[in-house]
Amino acid sequence: MKISKVAPLIVAMGCSINMQAGDTSFASAFADSTLRVDFVFTGSCGSAAAPGISFTSLSKYKGWGGRKVNLDKPLREGAADVILTSMSGDTLYSNSFSTLFQEWLVSEDYSGPRAMEGTVLVPFPRDSVDITVNLRDNRRVCVANARLRVDPADILIADYTARKPMPHSYVYRGDYPDSAKITVAILAEGYTAAEMPKFNQRAREAVDAIFDHEPFASMSERFDFIAVESAGRESGVSIPAQGRWAETPFGSHFSTFYSDRYLTTSNVHDLYDAIISTPARHIIVLANTEEYGGGGIFNFYTLTAADNELFREVVVHEFGHSFAGLADEYYYENDIMEGTYPLDVEPWEPNITTRVDFGSKWQDLVDEGKATLIEGAGYRTKGVWRGSPDCRMRTNTAPHFCKVCQDAIREIILYYTEPI
């Protein structure tokens, strides 16, 4: 499967940034610290008015746990990206991600203005940089961007380098150089202090479930998983359809966009508060509930019900979304979400295609007889294709990821850990 060439696309889609390639080593451009950038997305669903992005605060964390290779090369496009450029215009670092806000913009069930939180973690620059955040719509067109000049000596960058982390422990430590590993934080949602043993057991089960699947199993040495004991005052999480609203550390709830099984949180800043002073750059949130559901957003977070009988299957599926940027391969007979993937635009996700640009997807695997094209994916019965009859990204009964998804996951693991 071909490696995505995302950087030129960002320019072509209309974001007003300079993507002049840099050739900078991590040590020369960045200190071993993290710059946290908080912002909000604002806009109205279905409105002709353009959405907006406003920065709210900057803070500094101890250590940098993100990638130190391929700094200026975003692999997967996502719905948004953050780009650091030097004063001479060189791209020092870029990363892509998706957001709940972009999903809301194409929803038909809301109207009126709304704001949603966003946070990105970037390496702390040694010299002044421009930080640009871009947002794209479901047609891959840039609809909002904001730029902020940051002086690393600015006294209003809150210094949290001495702040103690929440109680945490390593669930798994891979046998790979720490400076190159992928670190995932597993956060407790809706667990009281007395329920921490239960949470830690669920965290171990989540890691076991992920490592039951290729290519995570054969590349497990490149990962660390940390269980963060983010205890709350109340047991359980909010289930609006049942009239239950719980007080939890991250305010997660079911019925996102009125879909009863869609479990998410809009309190993104709280999530990143929980991983201060840890090296984690990926987040899994385990919700203390038996209700079926979850959600996964690329390079943002996974959130899943930890007491449901399908917990192991769902946490792996949602991690496929949040870690690898995989799309859902199932569909609805009535095409109730047909607006998510316009049929005249090639999706950026690697495991589905509208065949607008199939050559950039798994055409090579079809030619080699390792994959196929099956219509029905991305919530649509017609016009969107997947690469196999079944896959972990399609059903809970599939025993593994399909060949297309496995290659996409392997590609992103290598991207985080080796120069390409």
C-alpha positions in Angstrom: 0.0 0.0 0.0 1.4 3.4 -1.0 2.6 5.9 1.7 0.3 8.9 1.7 1.9 12.1 0.4 -0.1 14.6 2.6 2.1 17.7 2.7 1.3 18.8 -0.9 -2.4 18.2 -0.3 -2.5 20.7 2.6 -1.4 23.5 0.2 -3.7 22.4 -2.6 -6.7 22.4 -0.4 -6.5 26.1 0.3 -4.9 26.5 3.7 -2.9 29.7 3.7 0.4 28.3 5.0 3.9 27.9 3.6 4.9 24.2 3.6 8.5 24.8 2.7 10.2 21.6 3.6 12.8 21.7 6.4 15.8 19.5 7.0 16.1 20.0 10.8 17.1 17.6 13.4 15.0 17.4 16.6 17.8 18.5 18.9 18.6 21.6 16.9 15.1 22.9 16.7 13.5 21.7 19.9 14.1 21.3 23.6 13.2 18.0 25.4 9.9 19.6 26.6 6.3 19.8 25.4 4.4 22.9 24.3 0.6 22.4 24.9 -1.6 24.6 22.7 -5.2 25.0 23.7 -7.8 26.5 21.4 -11.5 26.4 20.5 -13.3 25.7 17.3 -16.4 27.9 16.7 -19.2 27.8 14.1 -22.7 26.8 13.2 -23.8 23.5 11.7 -25.0 23.9 8.2 -24.3 27.6 8.1 -22.8 29.4 5.2 -20.6 31.3 7.6 -17.1 30.0 7.9 -16.1 28.3 11.2 -13.3 29.8 13.3 -10.3 28.8 15.4 -9.2 30.9 18.5 -6.2 30.1 20.6 -6.8 30.2 24.4 -3.6 29.3 26.3 -0.1 27.9 26.1 1.7 25.7 28.6 4.9 23.8 29.0 5.2 20.2 30.1 8.3 18.2 31.2 9.8 16.0 28.4 8.7 15.3 24.9 7.1 11.9 24.3 6.1 12.3 20.7 8.0 11.4 17.5 11.5 12.7 16.9 11.6 11.5 13.3 9.7 12.6 10.2 9.1 15.9 11.9 7.8 17.8 8.9 6.0 14.9 7.2 2.4 14.3 8.1 1.5 10.8 7.1 -2.3 10.9 7.3 -4.3 13.9 6.5 -7.0 13.9 9.1 -9.6 16.7 9.4 -7.1 19.2 10.9 -3.4 19.8 11.4 -0.9 21.8 13.4 2.2 23.2 11.7 5.2 24.8 13.3 7.3 27.0 11.0 10.5 28.9 11.7 10.9 32.6 11.2 12.6 31.8 7.8 9.5 29.8 6.8 10.9 26.3 7.1 8.4 23.6 8.4 9.9 22.3 11.7 7.1 20.0 12.8 3.6 19.1 11.6 0.9 16.7 12.8 -2.6 15.9 11.7 -5.6 15.0 13.7 -9.4 14.9 13.6 -12.0 16.5 15.7 -15.6 16.0 17.0 -16.2 19.5 15.8 -15.7 18.6 12.1 -18.2 15.7 12.5 -20.7 18.1 14.0 -20.3 20.5 11.1 -21.8 17.9 8.7 -24.5 16.7 11.2 -28.1 17.5 10.2 -29.4 17.3 13.8 -28.0 20.6 15.1 -28.3 24.3 14.4 -27.0 27.5 15.9 -23.5 28.4 17.0 -21.3 26.2 19.1 -17.8 26.1 20.4 -15.7 23.0 21.0 -12.3 22.5 22.7 -9.1 21.5 21.0 -5.6 20.8 22.2 -2.4 19.8 20.4 0.9 18.8 21.9 4.0 19.9 20.0 7.8 19.8 20.8 8.9 22.9 22.6 10.8 25.2 20.2 14.2 26.6 21.0 13.5 29.8 19.0 10.4 31.7 18.0 7.9 29.9 15.7 4.6 30.4 14.0 2.0 27.8 15.0 -0.8 27.3 12.5 -3.9 25.2 13.1 -6.0 24.3 10.0 -9.5 22.7 9.8 -10.9 20.9 6.7 -14.4 19.9 5.9 -15.5 16.5 4.6 -14.6 17.6 1.1 -11.0 18.0 2.3 -11.2 21.7 1.8 -9.6 24.1 4.3 -12.4 26.0 6.0 -10.6 27.7 8.9 -7.1 28.4 10.1 -5.4 30.5 12.7 -1.8 31.4 13.3 0.0 32.3 16.5 3.6 33.5 16.9 5.2 31.9 19.9 8.3 33.1 21.7 9.6 30.2 23.9 10.7 32.8 26.5 7.2 34.3 26.8 6.5 34.6 30.5 2.8 33.8 29.9 3.5 30.3 28.8 2.4 28.4 31.9 5.3 26.3 33.2 4.0 22.9 34.4 7.3 21.1 34.2 7.5 20.7 38.0 3.9 19.5 38.3 3.5 16.0 39.7 1.6 13.5 37.5 -1.6 11.7 38.5 -1.0 8.3 40.1 0.0 6.0 37.2 1.7 2.7 36.4 3.0 1.0 33.3 0.7 -1.7 32.0 3.2 -2.6 29.4 6.7 -1.5 28.5 8.2 -2.4 25.1 11.8 -3.4 24.6 12.6 -0.5 22.3 14.6 2.8 22.9 12.4 5.1 25.1 13.1 8.0 22.8 11.5 6.2 19.9 8.6 4.5 21.5 4.9 5.2 21.1 3.3 5.9 24.5 -0.4 5.5 25.2 -2.1 6.8 28.3 -5.2 4.8 29.5 -7.4 7.1 31.6 -10.1 6.2 34.1 -13.6 7.7 33.6 -16.3 7.2 36.1 -14.2 5.2 38.5 -13.9 6.2 42.2 -10.7 5.8 44.1 -12.0 2.6 45.6 -12.6 1.2 42.0 -9.0 1.7 40.9 -8.2 -2.0 41.1 -11.1 -2.7 38.7 -9.8 0.1 36.3 -6.3 -1.3 36.3 -7.6 -4.7 35.4 -9.6 -3.3 32.6 -6.5 -1.4 31.4 -4.6 -4.6 31.2 -7.4 -6.2 29.3 -7.4 -3.4 26.8 -3.7 -3.8 26.1 -4.1 -7.5 25.8 -6.9 -7.0 23.3 -4.9 -4.6 21.2 -1.9 -7.0 21.2 -4.1 -9.8 20.1 -4.3 -8.2 16.7 -1.7 -7.8 14.0 0.4 -5.8 13.4 0.3 -4.6 17.0 1.3 -8.1 18.2 4.5 -8.3 16.1 5.4 -4.7 16.8 4.5 -4.6 20.5 8.1 -3.7 21.5 7.5 -0.2 20.1 4.8 0.7 22.6 4.4 1.7 26.2 0.9 1.8 27.8 0.4 3.8 31.1 -2.7 3.4 33.3 -3.5 6.8 34.8 -5.7 6.7 37.9 -7.9 9.7 37.2 -10.3 8.9 40.0 -13.7 10.7 40.2 -16.3 11.3 42.9 -19.0 9.3 41.3 -19.2 5.8 39.8 -20.4 5.4 36.2 -20.9 7.8 33.3 -23.6 9.8 31.8 -26.3 8.1 29.7 -28.7 10.8 28.5 -31.2 8.3 26.9 -31.7 7.0 30.4 -31.8 10.4 32.1 -28.5 9.8 33.9 -26.0 12.5 34.2 -22.9 11.6 36.2 -20.1 13.8 37.6 -17.0 12.4 36.1 -13.4 13.7 35.5 -14.0 14.2 31.7 -17.7 14.6 31.4 -18.1 11.8 28.8 -21.6 10.8 27.7 -23.5 8.6 25.3 -25.9 9.9 22.6 -23.3 12.1 20.9 -25.2 13.6 17.9 -28.2 11.7 19.3 -26.6 8.3 18.5 -27.2 6.3 21.6 -24.0 4.2 21.2 -21.7 7.1 20.4 -19.7 7.8 23.6 -17.5 10.9 23.5 -16.4 13.9 25.5 -16.1 17.5 24.5 -13.9 18.3 27.6 -10.7 17.9 25.7 -8.6 20.2 27.9 -9.4 18.0 30.9 -8.1 14.9 29.1 -4.7 16.7 28.5 -4.6 17.9 32.1 -4.7 14.2 33.1 -1.5 13.4 31.2 0.7 16.2 32.5 4.2 15.0 33.3 3.7 11.7 31.5 5.3 10.9 28.1 1.9 9.8 26.6 0.8 11.3 23.3 -2.1 9.0 22.6 -5.1 8.6 24.8 -7.6 5.8 25.6 -10.4 6.5 28.0 -12.1 3.6 29.7 -15.7 4.4 30.9 -17.0 2.5 33.9 -20.3 1.3 32.3 -22.0 -1.8 31.0 -23.7 0.2 28.3 -22.6 -0.7 24.8 -20.7 2.1 22.9 -17.6 4.0 22.3 -15.9 6.5 20.0 -12.5 7.0 18.4 -11.1 10.2 16.8 -7.8 10.2 14.9 -4.9 11.5 17.0 -7.4 12.8 19.6 -8.7 10.0 21.8 -10.4 6.6 22.1 -13.3 6.4 24.5 -15.0 3.1 25.2 -17.3 1.3 27.6 -15.2 -1.0 29.7 -17.8 -3.2 31.4 -19.7 -4.2 28.3 -19.3 -7.8 27.1 -17.9 -6.6 23.8 -15.3 -4.3 25.4 -12.3 -6.1 23.9 -13.6 -5.9 20.4 -14.8 -2.3 20.7 -11.6 -0.9 22.3 -9.6 -2.4 19.4 -12.0 -1.0 16.8 -11.9 2.5 18.4 -8.1 2.4 18.7 -8.0 1.7 15.0 -9.8 5.0 14.5 -7.8 7.1 17.0 -4.3 5.7 16.4 -4.2 4.8 12.7 -6.9 7.0 11.2 -9.0 4.0 9.9 -12.5 4.6 8.8 -15.6 2.6 9.6 -16.2 -0.1 7.0 -19.9 -0.8 7.9 -22.9 0.9 6.4 -26.5 1.7 7.1 -29.2 0.4 4.7 -31.0 3.8 4.8 -27.7 5.8 4.3 -28.6 8.1 7.2 -25.0 9.4 7.3 -24.5 9.8 3.5 -23.1 13.3 3.9 -20.0 12.1 5.7 -18.2 11.0 2.6 -19.0 12.9 -0.7 -18.8 10.4 -3.6 -16.8 12.8 -5.8 -14.0 13.1 -3.2 -11.4 10.5 -2.3 -11.5 10.0 1.5 -8.2 10.6 3.3 -8.7 7.4 5.4 -6.6 4.6 4.0 -9.1 1.7 4.3 -12.0 3.1 2.3 -12.3 4.5 -1.2 -14.8 6.2 -3.5 -12.5 5.2 -6.4 -11.9 8.8 -7.3 -8.2 8.1 -6.6 -8.0 4.4 -5.9 -4.4 4.3 -7.1 -3.4 6.1 -3.9 -5.1 3.4 -1.8 -4.7 -0.4 -2.0 -4.7 -0.9 -5.8 -1.3 -2.7 -5.5 -2.9 -5.2 -3.0 -5.7 -5.9 -5.5 -3.1 -6.5 -8.3 -1.2 -8.9 -6.0 -4.4 -10.8 -5.1 -4.2 -9.8 -1.4 -7.2 -7.6 -1.2 -10.3 -6.8 -3.2 -13.0 -4.1 -3.7 -16.4 -4.6 -2.0 -19.0 -1.9 -2.2 -20.6 -0.8 1.1 -18.5 1.1 3.6 -18.2 4.5 5.3 -21.9 4.3 6.3 -23.0 4.1 2.6 -24.4 1.1 0.8 -23.3 2.5 -2.6 -20.3 4.5 -3.8 -17.8 3.7 -1.1 -15.7 0.5 -1.1 -13.7 -1.5 1.4 -10.9 -4.1 0.9 -12.3 -7.3 2.3 -15.6 -9.1 3.2 -15.0 -8.5 7.0 -12.6 -6.7 9.3 -12.3 -5.4 12.8 -13.3 -2.0 11.4 -16.5 -3.5 10.1 -17.9 -5.9 12.7 -17.4 -7.1 16.2 -17.3 -10.7 15.1 -14.3 -10.2 12.7 -11.3 -11.9 14.3 -8.7 -9.5 13.0 -8.0 -6.4 10.9 -8.1 -7.0 7.1 -4.9 -6.8 5.0 -5.6 -3.2 4.0 -6.0 -2.1 7.6 -3.0 -4.1 8.8 -0.8 -2.4 6.3 -2.1 1.0 7.2 -1.4 0.4 10.9 2.1 -1.0 10.2 2.8 2.1 8.1 1.9 4.5 10.9 3.9 2.6 13.5 6.9 2.8 11.3 6.2 6.5 10.7 6.3 7.2 14.4 9.4 5.2 15.1 11.7 5.2 12.1 12.8 7.8 9.5 11.0 7.4 6.2 
